[in-house]
Amino acid sequence: MTNNKQLKLIVITGPTATGKSALGIQLAKQIDGEIVSADSMQVYKYMDIGTAKPTLEERNAVSHHLIDFIHPSDDYSVVRYIKDASDCIDDILQRGKQPILVGGSGLYIDSLLLGRTFSARGDIELRNDLEEEYEKIGGEAMLIKLGTFDPKTADKLHANDKKRIIRALEAYITTGKTISEHDAETKAIPPKYNAIKYALTFPDREQLYKKIDRRVDDMILFGLVDEVNSLLKMGIQRKYTSMQAIGYKELSAAISDGSDLDTAIEKIKMESRRYAKRQLTWLRRDSNITWIPVQSGLPRRLCSEIISSLVSGSQ
């Protein structure tokens, strides 16, 4: 197998609505590349508008991977993503092409690049039992229970963080190791890929927020309400992971409850802006990222810069 640690993986990331997909497609055309998505929601079928998937025309022009292959009723996790993305990238490299990782899901990107593994998960029956216990005795009691064997993790969690509390309990029951112990072990693993990372952003935060608001308006214009309606009619329940995506969560609640759609749309804009802020906070922790301000003529200029860095080996 090819030693991928000696090969460069191009990463294009950044907050929502900054033009990552357009840049990735143009770059792939110039360097015989293929795109591997790093978006936790574009994996789901029938969810095109709200996840801003590349169009069929764009996907026909450049090979895209990990888009549109999971049913919305199924759960998809970072554990599955690491396996799927690694397989795609290794295959692209072995075929002599350039993999380009494109997306804004920071946890997915970092976990893939660092080669992390995650603690074993219990079976569905165990998870259901823990969820029932949480509902019965409450988050505070579950945190106390977690604190008896993993106080470090318990101190970091809020009683309302049901998902992480249950994951921590489940990890210990199934492996005998705490989440803290497992994380310490996985952080010692050398990076799996030699990556060049670029992050797009607007120089001014208000510019980003205005772009996000316009994008939401466009999604509504292009039929996002009908898309959410179709999912609900398919039996895709609001509790599913897919329906927790921004846009789908707010509209499905409004449709199901008969509440005001305009209010839901404004909430989508607000949650999208908050998400962008969290993305920026996550990315700024990484000193190896090259930040690129979004401006006119960006894709063409940045493509030239990336190609030059690959040729010169400057990164």
Secondary structure, DSSP 8 states (H G I E B T S, - for coil): ---GGGSEEEEEE-STTS-HHHHHHHHHHHHTEEEEE--SSTTBTT--TTTT---HHHHHHS-EESSS-B-TTS---HHHHHHHHHHHHHHHHHTT-EEEEE---HHHHHHHHTT--------HHHHHHHHHHHHHH-HHHHHHHHHTT-HHHHHH--TT-HHHHHHHHHHHHHHSS-HHHHHHHHHTS--SSEEEEEEEE-SSHHHHHHHHHHHHHHHHHTTHHHHHHHHHHTT--TTSGGGGSTTHHHHHHHHHHT--HHHHHHHHHHHHHHHHHHHHHHHTT-TTEEEEE--TTHHHHHHHHHHHHHHHT--
